[in-house]
Amino acid sequence: MNQPWSRTLGAYLDALAAERGLAKNSIDAYRRDLQRLGEDLEEAGSDLRTAGVQDLQQHLRKLRKHGLSPRSVARALASFRGFYAYLIEDRQRKDNPSIHLLAPKTWQQLPKVLSETQVADLLAAPDLAKALGVRDKAMLELLYASGLRVSELVGLELSQMRLDQGFLIAYGKGSKERIVPVGERAEVWVGRYLSEVRPRLVAGRHPTVFVNSRGLGMTRQGFWKIMKAYGVAVGIRGLSPHVLRHSFASHLLEHGADLRAVQMMLGHADVSTTQIYTHIHQTRLKSLYDRFHPRA
């Protein structure tokens, strides 16, 4: 790597390691993408440092032609953007030729969603003869009734609860406040937990709604382990709190809820994030059609 452009690339990679603290694997990925681009440009009589939009477009077409996956091409484009942003910051050029190039669409993997029967089995799993079983029942019912993130669930404080009015106040990403409805069943079980179980568990004065067996606030990891164990008990593998959040949103849409309303309940800043659940619904409808329509 004695070419002038390769020395510039080396300086950029050193800066990534020093200033951003990226892992070695990430640095190696940037190096491969940019080294390949630099060599390709050199063969075409151009230079990595001074390449234009058409040079990069031609390189991206070449990558796709050679069978690189859309994900790999998108990653390469991200590498280009970072490199040329560095050159601008270092005053080696005034424009970023990659900024308006579009990455190829990658296949969006649909999130895992439980059926309503699976949800019913999960909610029936806790042993209600035990205090901790009542707590777990309350947490599971509330999670499915509200679609809260697990961090929002375990972070709930007593001052956020408005069970007598049928809602709670959640603080989502960026501490954004939103009103979240709480269904009647969840209201009943959370109310029972608060009146019968929490006073026996909590250690002193404590603002957190859900506490562990030692009376301390429940952690995300602690609840995840509890939920995973119930999942195994009812035959649901790979269960996590987020799966129940996904199921909450998907089931609402299946029963006719408005997409914007679901967006508000989930606390999504952009409705495009919520639209993934419409894809799940459409996929299910197609599956049902294929199974039951006589001419499918």
Short mmCIF file of the C-alpha atoms (twelve columns), coordinates in Angstrom:
data_MODEL
# 
_entry.id   MODEL 
# 
loop_
_atom_site.group_PDB 
_atom_site.id 
_atom_site.type_symbol 
_atom_site.label_atom_id 
_atom_site.label_alt_id 
_atom_site.label_comp_id 
_atom_site.label_asym_id 
_atom_site.label_seq_id 
_atom_site.Cartn_x 
_atom_site.Cartn_y 
_atom_site.Cartn_z 
_atom_site.pdbx_PDB_model_num 
ATOM 1   C CA . MET A 1   0.000   0.000   0.000   1 
ATOM 2   C CA . ASN A 2   2.384   2.684   -1.213  1 
ATOM 3   C CA . GLN A 3   -0.030  4.652   -3.369  1 
ATOM 4   C CA . PRO A 4   -0.964  8.103   -2.063  1 
ATOM 5   C CA . TRP A 5   -4.612  7.077   -1.740  1 
ATOM 6   C CA . SER A 6   -3.673  4.043   0.354   1 
ATOM 7   C CA . ARG A 7   -1.773  6.229   2.811   1 
ATOM 8   C CA . THR A 8   -4.846  8.446   3.142   1 
ATOM 9   C CA . LEU A 9   -6.933  5.333   3.736   1 
ATOM 10  C CA . GLY A 10  -4.487  4.198   6.418   1 
ATOM 11  C CA . ALA A 11  -4.764  7.550   8.170   1 
ATOM 12  C CA . TYR A 12  -8.557  7.303   8.102   1 
ATOM 13  C CA . LEU A 13  -8.555  3.803   9.595   1 
ATOM 14  C CA . ASP A 14  -6.160  4.931   12.328  1 
ATOM 15  C CA . ALA A 15  -8.518  7.798   13.113  1 
ATOM 16  C CA . LEU A 16  -11.467 5.394   13.353  1 
ATOM 17  C CA . ALA A 17  -9.609  3.227   15.826  1 
ATOM 18  C CA . ALA A 18  -8.335  6.136   17.924  1 
ATOM 19  C CA . GLU A 19  -11.291 8.513   17.939  1 
ATOM 20  C CA . ARG A 20  -14.297 6.226   17.670  1 
ATOM 21  C CA . GLY A 21  -12.860 3.170   19.376  1 
ATOM 22  C CA . LEU A 22  -14.280 0.759   16.800  1 
ATOM 23  C CA . ALA A 23  -13.649 -2.956  17.208  1 
ATOM 24  C CA . LYS A 24  -10.999 -4.628  15.056  1 
ATOM 25  C CA . ASN A 25  -13.638 -6.474  13.021  1 
ATOM 26  C CA . SER A 26  -15.362 -3.194  12.152  1 
ATOM 27  C CA . ILE A 27  -12.072 -1.587  11.153  1 
ATOM 28  C CA . ASP A 28  -11.249 -4.607  8.991   1 
ATOM 29  C CA . ALA A 29  -14.636 -4.339  7.239   1 
ATOM 30  C CA . TYR A 30  -14.024 -0.664  6.440   1 
ATOM 31  C CA . ARG A 31  -10.542 -1.546  5.161   1 
ATOM 32  C CA . ARG A 32  -11.817 -4.277  2.838   1 
ATOM 33  C CA . ASP A 33  -14.570 -2.135  1.367   1 
ATOM 34  C CA . LEU A 34  -12.362 0.909   0.787   1 
ATOM 35  C CA . GLN A 35  -9.315  -1.035  -0.369  1 
ATOM 36  C CA . ARG A 36  -11.456 -2.802  -2.961  1 
ATOM 37  C CA . LEU A 37  -12.861 0.540   -4.112  1 
ATOM 38  C CA . GLY A 38  -9.405  2.109   -4.267  1 
ATOM 39  C CA . GLU A 39  -7.971  -0.713  -6.372  1 
ATOM 40  C CA . ASP A 40  -10.976 -0.699  -8.688  1 
ATOM 41  C CA . LEU A 41  -10.696 3.055   -9.200  1 
ATOM 42  C CA . GLU A 42  -6.961  2.788   -9.806  1 
ATOM 43  C CA . GLU A 43  -7.538  0.217   -12.559 1 
ATOM 44  C CA . ALA A 44  -10.016 2.626   -14.159 1 
ATOM 45  C CA . GLY A 45  -7.493  5.455   -14.032 1 
ATOM 46  C CA . SER A 46  -9.112  7.266   -11.116 1 
ATOM 47  C CA . ASP A 47  -8.191  7.855   -7.482  1 
ATOM 48  C CA . LEU A 48  -9.939  7.018   -4.223  1 
ATOM 49  C CA . ARG A 49  -9.415  10.526  -2.878  1 
ATOM 50  C CA . THR A 50  -10.854 12.359  -5.883  1 
ATOM 51  C CA . ALA A 51  -13.513 9.913   -7.105  1 
ATOM 52  C CA . GLY A 52  -16.820 11.329  -8.292  1 
ATOM 53  C CA . VAL A 53  -20.397 10.162  -8.127  1 
ATOM 54  C CA . GLN A 54  -20.214 8.257   -11.430 1 
ATOM 55  C CA . ASP A 55  -17.044 6.446   -10.295 1 
ATOM 56  C CA . LEU A 56  -18.819 5.197   -7.185  1 
ATOM 57  C CA . GLN A 57  -21.988 4.284   -9.088  1 
ATOM 58  C CA . GLN A 58  -19.954 2.194   -11.494 1 
ATOM 59  C CA . HIS A 59  -18.193 0.437   -8.618  1 
ATOM 60  C CA . LEU A 60  -21.484 -0.348  -6.860  1 
ATOM 61  C CA . ARG A 61  -22.912 -1.778  -10.104 1 
ATOM 62  C CA . LYS A 62  -19.811 -3.952  -10.368 1 
ATOM 63  C CA . LEU A 63  -20.285 -5.239  -6.826  1 
ATOM 64  C CA . ARG A 64  -23.901 -6.205  -7.545  1 
ATOM 65  C CA . LYS A 65  -22.896 -7.799  -10.858 1 
ATOM 66  C CA . HIS A 66  -20.326 -9.931  -9.018  1 
ATOM 67  C CA . GLY A 67  -23.040 -11.263 -6.731  1 
ATOM 68  C CA . LEU A 68  -22.524 -9.324  -3.506  1 
ATOM 69  C CA . SER A 69  -25.604 -9.394  -1.312  1 
ATOM 70  C CA . PRO A 70  -27.641 -6.210  -0.894  1 
ATOM 71  C CA . ARG A 71  -26.537 -6.118  2.749   1 
ATOM 72  C CA . SER A 72  -22.846 -6.228  1.773   1 
ATOM 73  C CA . VAL A 73  -23.310 -3.526  -0.870  1 
ATOM 74  C CA . ALA A 74  -25.144 -1.337  1.642   1 
ATOM 75  C CA . ARG A 75  -22.311 -1.807  4.138   1 
ATOM 76  C CA . ALA A 76  -19.751 -0.843  1.471   1 
ATOM 77  C CA . LEU A 77  -21.695 2.323   0.706   1 
ATOM 78  C CA . ALA A 78  -21.724 3.179   4.415   1 
ATOM 79  C CA . SER A 79  -17.942 2.762   4.406   1 
ATOM 80  C CA . PHE A 80  -17.631 5.164   1.468   1 
ATOM 81  C CA . ARG A 81  -19.766 7.782   3.185   1 
ATOM 82  C CA . GLY A 82  -17.651 7.637   6.315   1 
ATOM 83  C CA . PHE A 83  -14.390 7.930   4.373   1 
ATOM 84  C CA . TYR A 84  -15.447 10.931  2.301   1 
ATOM 85  C CA . ALA A 85  -16.918 12.633  5.357   1 
ATOM 86  C CA . TYR A 86  -13.474 12.257  6.924   1 
ATOM 87  C CA . LEU A 87  -11.839 13.844  3.860   1 
ATOM 88  C CA . ILE A 88  -14.193 16.818  4.113   1 
ATOM 89  C CA . GLU A 89  -13.503 17.207  7.823   1 
ATOM 90  C CA . ASP A 90  -9.763  16.985  7.085   1 
ATOM 91  C CA . ARG A 91  -10.208 19.605  4.323   1 
ATOM 92  C CA . GLN A 92  -8.948  17.270  1.612   1 
ATOM 93  C CA . ARG A 93  -12.117 17.742  -0.437  1 
ATOM 94  C CA . LYS A 94  -15.281 19.817  -0.317  1 
ATOM 95  C CA . ASP A 95  -17.955 17.313  -1.300  1 
ATOM 96  C CA . ASN A 96  -19.060 13.796  -0.455  1 
ATOM 97  C CA . PRO A 97  -19.740 11.913  -3.728  1 
ATOM 98  C CA . SER A 98  -21.503 9.087   -1.899  1 
ATOM 99  C CA . ILE A 99  -24.018 11.128  0.038   1 
ATOM 100 C CA . HIS A 100 -26.894 10.860  -2.465  1 
ATOM 101 C CA . LEU A 101 -26.266 7.287   -3.595  1 
ATOM 102 C CA . LEU A 102 -28.987 4.847   -2.559  1 
ATOM 103 C CA . ALA A 103 -28.212 1.531   -0.952  1 
ATOM 104 C CA . PRO A 104 -29.984 -1.507  -2.422  1 
ATOM 105 C CA . LYS A 105 -33.043 -2.589  -0.479  1 
ATOM 106 C CA . THR A 106 -32.281 -5.395  1.931   1 
ATOM 107 C CA . TRP A 107 -34.791 -8.037  2.919   1 
ATOM 108 C CA . GLN A 108 -36.445 -6.916  6.115   1 
ATOM 109 C CA . GLN A 109 -36.806 -9.819  8.510   1 
ATOM 110 C CA . LEU A 110 -40.213 -9.822  10.131  1 
ATOM 111 C CA . PRO A 111 -40.152 -9.873  13.935  1 
ATOM 112 C CA . LYS A 112 -41.325 -12.964 15.764  1 
ATOM 113 C CA . VAL A 113 -44.960 -12.803 16.828  1 
ATOM 114 C CA . LEU A 114 -46.948 -15.170 19.026  1 
ATOM 115 C CA . SER A 115 -50.384 -16.433 18.137  1 
ATOM 116 C CA . GLU A 116 -53.244 -15.447 20.414  1 
ATOM 117 C CA . THR A 117 -53.360 -19.034 21.689  1 
ATOM 118 C CA . GLN A 118 -49.675 -18.910 22.584  1 
ATOM 119 C CA . VAL A 119 -50.191 -15.626 24.415  1 
ATOM 120 C CA . ALA A 120 -53.078 -17.153 26.377  1 
ATOM 121 C CA . ASP A 121 -50.870 -20.138 27.332  1 
ATOM 122 C CA . LEU A 122 -48.077 -17.817 28.428  1 
ATOM 123 C CA . LEU A 123 -50.366 -15.625 30.534  1 
ATOM 124 C CA . ALA A 124 -51.765 -18.735 32.240  1 
ATOM 125 C CA . ALA A 125 -48.307 -20.111 33.107  1 
ATOM 126 C CA . PRO A 126 -47.519 -18.383 36.456  1 
ATOM 127 C CA . ASP A 127 -48.448 -20.211 39.665  1 
ATOM 128 C CA . LEU A 128 -50.985 -17.912 41.285  1 
ATOM 129 C CA . ALA A 129 -50.717 -19.732 44.616  1 
ATOM 130 C CA . LYS A 130 -47.304 -18.066 45.023  1 
ATOM 131 C CA . ALA A 131 -46.629 -14.382 45.613  1 
ATOM 132 C CA . LEU A 132 -44.024 -14.253 42.854  1 
ATOM 133 C CA . GLY A 133 -46.452 -15.980 40.526  1 
ATOM 134 C CA . VAL A 134 -48.955 -13.168 41.040  1 
ATOM 135 C CA . ARG A 135 -46.217 -10.626 40.348  1 
ATOM 136 C CA . ASP A 136 -45.182 -12.433 37.172  1 
ATOM 137 C CA . LYS A 137 -48.808 -12.697 36.054  1 
ATOM 138 C CA . ALA A 138 -49.222 -8.952  36.564  1 
ATOM 139 C CA . MET A 139 -46.064 -8.151  34.597  1 
ATOM 140 C CA . LEU A 140 -46.959 -10.426 31.686  1 
ATOM 141 C CA . GLU A 141 -50.544 -9.169  31.525  1 
ATOM 142 C CA . LEU A 142 -49.376 -5.553  31.599  1 
ATOM 143 C CA . LEU A 143 -46.697 -6.114  28.971  1 
ATOM 144 C CA . TYR A 144 -49.174 -7.680  26.557  1 
ATOM 145 C CA . ALA A 145 -51.917 -5.153  27.353  1 
ATOM 146 C CA . SER A 146 -49.705 -2.100  26.859  1 
ATOM 147 C CA . GLY A 147 -46.904 -3.019  24.429  1 
ATOM 148 C CA . LEU A 148 -44.333 -1.413  26.726  1 
ATOM 149 C CA . ARG A 149 -40.634 -1.864  26.101  1 
ATOM 150 C CA . VAL A 150 -39.063 -4.023  28.808  1 
ATOM 151 C CA . SER A 151 -37.027 -1.028  30.032  1 
ATOM 152 C CA . GLU A 152 -40.275 0.936   30.376  1 
ATOM 153 C CA . LEU A 153 -41.929 -1.946  32.231  1 
ATOM 154 C CA . VAL A 154 -39.209 -2.501  34.823  1 
ATOM 155 C CA . GLY A 155 -38.663 1.243   35.127  1 
ATOM 156 C CA . LEU A 156 -42.278 1.980   36.034  1 
ATOM 157 C CA . GLU A 157 -42.751 3.948   39.240  1 
ATOM 158 C CA . LEU A 158 -45.873 4.175   41.373  1 
ATOM 159 C CA . SER A 159 -46.384 7.805   40.366  1 
ATOM 160 C CA . GLN A 160 -46.819 6.723   36.723  1 
ATOM 161 C CA . MET A 161 -49.747 4.413   37.424  1 
ATOM 162 C CA . ARG A 162 -53.314 5.606   36.817  1 
ATOM 163 C CA . LEU A 163 -55.076 2.261   37.078  1 
ATOM 164 C CA . ASP A 164 -58.303 3.786   38.385  1 
ATOM 165 C CA . GLN A 165 -58.470 5.749   35.131  1 
ATOM 166 C CA . GLY A 166 -57.336 2.849   32.915  1 
ATOM 167 C CA . PHE A 167 -53.926 4.099   31.806  1 
ATOM 168 C CA . LEU A 168 -50.318 4.649   32.783  1 
ATOM 169 C CA . ILE A 169 -47.671 7.200   31.849  1 
ATOM 170 C CA . ALA A 170 -44.649 5.743   30.056  1 
ATOM 171 C CA . TYR A 171 -41.305 7.394   29.446  1 
ATOM 172 C CA . GLY A 172 -39.810 6.069   26.225  1 
ATOM 173 C CA . LYS A 173 -36.677 6.749   24.232  1 
ATOM 174 C CA . GLY A 174 -35.360 10.239  24.816  1 
ATOM 175 C CA . SER A 175 -37.568 10.449  27.952  1 
ATOM 176 C CA . LYS A 176 -40.592 11.136  25.743  1 
ATOM 177 C CA . GLU A 177 -43.798 10.888  27.726  1 
ATOM 178 C CA . ARG A 178 -46.863 9.088   26.392  1 
ATOM 179 C CA . ILE A 179 -50.196 7.888   27.713  1 
ATOM 180 C CA . VAL A 180 -50.666 4.112   27.428  1 
ATOM 181 C CA . PRO A 181 -54.074 2.441   27.923  1 
ATOM 182 C CA . VAL A 182 -54.209 -0.525  30.299  1 
ATOM 183 C CA . GLY A 183 -56.794 -3.232  29.667  1 
ATOM 184 C CA . GLU A 184 -59.177 -4.455  32.340  1 
ATOM 185 C CA . ARG A 185 -57.456 -7.805  32.898  1 
ATOM 186 C CA . ALA A 186 -54.049 -6.197  33.288  1 
ATOM 187 C CA . GLU A 187 -55.594 -3.578  35.574  1 
ATOM 188 C CA . VAL A 188 -57.029 -6.314  37.815  1 
ATOM 189 C CA . TRP A 189 -53.790 -8.276  38.080  1 
ATOM 190 C CA . VAL A 190 -51.537 -5.274  38.582  1 
ATOM 191 C CA . GLY A 191 -53.964 -3.996  41.215  1 
ATOM 192 C CA . ARG A 192 -53.878 -7.347  43.010  1 
ATOM 193 C CA . TYR A 193 -50.085 -7.390  42.893  1 
ATOM 194 C CA . LEU A 194 -49.875 -3.849  44.296  1 
ATOM 195 C CA . SER A 195 -52.287 -4.533  47.144  1 
ATOM 196 C CA . GLU A 196 -51.421 -8.124  48.101  1 
ATOM 197 C CA . VAL A 197 -47.874 -8.909  46.987  1 
ATOM 198 C CA . ARG A 198 -45.726 -5.815  46.627  1 
ATOM 199 C CA . PRO A 199 -46.064 -4.724  50.298  1 
ATOM 200 C CA . ARG A 200 -44.655 -8.125  51.340  1 
ATOM 201 C CA . LEU A 201 -41.727 -7.946  48.898  1 
ATOM 202 C CA . VAL A 202 -40.585 -4.341  48.845  1 
ATOM 203 C CA . ALA A 203 -37.598 -3.337  50.989  1 
ATOM 204 C CA . GLY A 204 -38.520 -0.068  52.691  1 
ATOM 205 C CA . ARG A 205 -39.900 2.873   50.757  1 
ATOM 206 C CA . HIS A 206 -39.392 2.147   47.107  1 
ATOM 207 C CA . PRO A 207 -40.857 3.961   44.062  1 
ATOM 208 C CA . THR A 208 -40.443 1.063   41.598  1 
ATOM 209 C CA . VAL A 209 -43.636 -0.835  40.796  1 
ATOM 210 C CA . PHE A 210 -42.170 -4.275  40.128  1 
ATOM 211 C CA . VAL A 211 -39.601 -5.691  42.553  1 
ATOM 212 C CA . ASN A 212 -37.672 -8.934  42.776  1 
ATOM 213 C CA . SER A 213 -37.663 -11.491 45.596  1 
ATOM 214 C CA . ARG A 214 -35.173 -9.342  47.555  1 
ATOM 215 C CA . GLY A 215 -37.413 -6.304  47.404  1 
ATOM 216 C CA . LEU A 216 -35.271 -4.433  44.912  1 
ATOM 217 C CA . GLY A 217 -36.321 -3.090  41.524  1 
ATOM 218 C CA . MET A 218 -36.700 -5.748  38.845  1 
ATOM 219 C CA . THR A 219 -33.982 -5.592  36.164  1 
ATOM 220 C CA . ARG A 220 -34.422 -6.182  32.443  1 
ATOM 221 C CA . GLN A 221 -32.193 -9.247  32.662  1 
ATOM 222 C CA . GLY A 222 -34.109 -10.592 35.633  1 
ATOM 223 C CA . PHE A 223 -37.476 -10.290 33.929  1 
ATOM 224 C CA . TRP A 224 -36.092 -11.712 30.675  1 
ATOM 225 C CA . LYS A 225 -34.989 -14.877 32.538  1 
ATOM 226 C CA . ILE A 226 -38.368 -15.196 34.225  1 
ATOM 227 C CA . MET A 227 -40.210 -14.794 30.942  1 
ATOM 228 C CA . LYS A 228 -37.937 -17.206 29.094  1 
ATOM 229 C CA . ALA A 229 -38.597 -19.876 31.736  1 
ATOM 230 C CA . TYR A 230 -42.366 -19.492 31.325  1 
ATOM 231 C CA . GLY A 231 -41.909 -19.710 27.570  1 
ATOM 232 C CA . VAL A 232 -40.045 -22.996 27.871  1 
ATOM 233 C CA . ALA A 233 -42.752 -24.304 30.218  1 
ATOM 234 C CA . VAL A 234 -45.483 -23.732 27.608  1 
ATOM 235 C CA . GLY A 235 -43.406 -24.761 24.594  1 
ATOM 236 C CA . ILE A 236 -42.451 -21.322 23.234  1 
ATOM 237 C CA . ARG A 237 -38.781 -21.138 22.286  1 
ATOM 238 C CA . GLY A 238 -36.821 -17.925 21.842  1 
ATOM 239 C CA . LEU A 239 -39.268 -15.885 23.907  1 
ATOM 240 C CA . SER A 240 -38.306 -12.374 24.983  1 
ATOM 241 C CA . PRO A 241 -40.194 -9.305  26.253  1 
ATOM 242 C CA . HIS A 242 -39.908 -7.725  22.809  1 
ATOM 243 C CA . VAL A 243 -41.736 -10.689 21.251  1 
ATOM 244 C CA . LEU A 244 -44.731 -9.869  23.450  1 
ATOM 245 C CA . ARG A 245 -44.484 -6.200  22.381  1 
ATOM 246 C CA . HIS A 246 -44.483 -7.329  18.740  1 
ATOM 247 C CA . SER A 247 -47.488 -9.562  19.452  1 
ATOM 248 C CA . PHE A 248 -49.374 -6.686  21.112  1 
ATOM 249 C CA . ALA A 249 -48.977 -4.509  18.005  1 
ATOM 250 C CA . SER A 250 -49.696 -7.257  15.495  1 
ATOM 251 C CA . HIS A 251 -52.833 -8.450  17.281  1 
ATOM 252 C CA . LEU A 252 -54.181 -4.906  17.533  1 
ATOM 253 C CA . LEU A 253 -53.833 -4.441  13.775  1 
ATOM 254 C CA . GLU A 254 -55.366 -7.839  13.075  1 
ATOM 255 C CA . HIS A 255 -58.426 -6.774  15.030  1 
ATOM 256 C CA . GLY A 256 -58.793 -3.520  13.118  1 
ATOM 257 C CA . ALA A 257 -56.817 -0.959  15.116  1 
ATOM 258 C CA . ASP A 258 -55.623 2.176   13.325  1 
ATOM 259 C CA . LEU A 259 -51.928 2.204   12.457  1 
ATOM 260 C CA . ARG A 260 -51.436 5.702   13.872  1 
ATOM 261 C CA . ALA A 261 -53.030 4.678   17.156  1 
ATOM 262 C CA . VAL A 262 -50.697 1.696   17.414  1 
ATOM 263 C CA . GLN A 263 -47.763 3.991   16.636  1 
ATOM 264 C CA . MET A 264 -48.729 6.248   19.540  1 
ATOM 265 C CA . MET A 265 -49.145 3.350   21.959  1 
ATOM 266 C CA . LEU A 266 -45.772 1.885   20.998  1 
ATOM 267 C CA . GLY A 267 -44.046 5.254   21.234  1 
ATOM 268 C CA . HIS A 268 -42.597 5.104   17.714  1 
ATOM 269 C CA . ALA A 269 -41.350 8.466   16.479  1 
ATOM 270 C CA . ASP A 270 -41.969 7.485   12.842  1 
ATOM 271 C CA . VAL A 271 -44.977 5.541   11.552  1 
ATOM 272 C CA . SER A 272 -42.700 3.713   9.102   1 
ATOM 273 C CA . THR A 273 -41.309 1.803   12.099  1 
ATOM 274 C CA . THR A 274 -44.826 0.662   12.990  1 
ATOM 275 C CA . GLN A 275 -45.612 -0.410  9.420   1 
ATOM 276 C CA . ILE A 276 -43.557 -3.587  9.858   1 
ATOM 277 C CA . TYR A 277 -46.565 -4.991  11.733  1 
ATOM 278 C CA . THR A 278 -48.799 -4.480  8.712   1 
ATOM 279 C CA . HIS A 279 -46.359 -6.685  6.785   1 
ATOM 280 C CA . ILE A 280 -46.770 -9.385  9.433   1 
ATOM 281 C CA . HIS A 281 -50.541 -9.111  9.138   1 
ATOM 282 C CA . GLN A 282 -50.391 -9.334  5.332   1 
ATOM 283 C CA . THR A 283 -48.071 -12.348 5.522   1 
ATOM 284 C CA . ARG A 284 -50.509 -14.124 7.844   1 
ATOM 285 C CA . LEU A 285 -53.447 -13.357 5.571   1 
ATOM 286 C CA . LYS A 286 -51.544 -14.762 2.586   1 
ATOM 287 C CA . SER A 287 -50.697 -17.897 4.563   1 
ATOM 288 C CA . LEU A 288 -54.348 -18.398 5.525   1 
ATOM 289 C CA . TYR A 289 -55.418 -17.834 1.932   1 
ATOM 290 C CA . ASP A 290 -52.925 -20.405 0.644   1 
ATOM 291 C CA . ARG A 291 -54.073 -22.943 3.223   1 
ATOM 292 C CA . PHE A 292 -57.825 -22.622 2.910   1 
ATOM 293 C CA . HIS A 293 -58.853 -21.154 -0.451  1 
ATOM 294 C CA . PRO A 294 -59.865 -23.964 -2.841  1 
ATOM 295 C CA . ARG A 295 -58.109 -22.328 -5.786  1 
ATOM 296 C CA . ALA A 296 -55.037 -20.991 -4.013  1 
# 
